[in-house]
Amino acid sequence: MRVVIAGVHGRVARRLAQRLCARGDAVIGLVPTPEAEADLVAERLDTVVLDLERARVDDLAAFVVDADAVVFAAGVGAEPAGGDRGAHRYAADRAAAVLLADAAEQAAVRPYLLMSSMGVESVADGATPDGEDDDFVDYLRAKLAAEDGVRNRPAVDMTVLRPGRLTDEPGTGRVDVGQNLPFGEISRDDVADVMLSLLDAPRPGQVLEVVAGSTPIGEAMVALTLTPGERA
């Protein structure tokens, strides 16, 4: 499998890339700056410096060609001088996610895995959830905007994964995955393993939540393919 990962320098995406490479898959990791690329030297990944806030679709499509899937796990949108940090962040994230979708369309690559976040629905229609700091609210708005932007691109088959609050605890290999789950935490290791499973068996059009749980990841993912009668 050949996978293009936008935001490969992120802590979840880096773990995903490591897992893909360990089993012999090819990874093209997109990073926004030479500094981010330098951080990945020890990973021995095939990286490309490409700022998704400024790149053209043709530039990106050149790297997406021949890929089997694309992954958007990037967070872009640094604060502009004198501007609205939150508004810029979610506009930039949406634009970057859509740019990757447009590049995938141009390269005829349909599978698109987008890492989002539980809680994005709480900021729909401009709402502001109680008890959350401004940075996290901005993050949720950025992720919701990215989801909405790619959802309107029918030429790609998007699967959305919304993890709970991320931790750096070692993975347990056990999760709860589905829809309308109680909010919880989950290790970045376990999120990467679930993303790997979704690359192997995409679920186009679905939005899945995932938190730490009691079911082995393989079993949890298989259970998603079963009807209620088959699960019983």
Secondary structure, DSSP 8 states (H G I E B T S, - for coil): -EEEEETTTSHHHHHHHHHHHHTT-EEEEEESSHHHHHTTGGGT-EEEE--TTT--HHHHHHHHTT-SEEEE--------TTS-HHHHHHHHHHHHHHHHHHHHHHTT--EEEEE--TTGGGGGGG---TT--HHHHHHHHHHHHHHHHHHT-TTSEEEEEEE-EEE-S---SEEEEESS----EEEHHHHHHHHHHHHHS--TT-EEEEEE-SEEHHHHHHHHTS-HHHH-
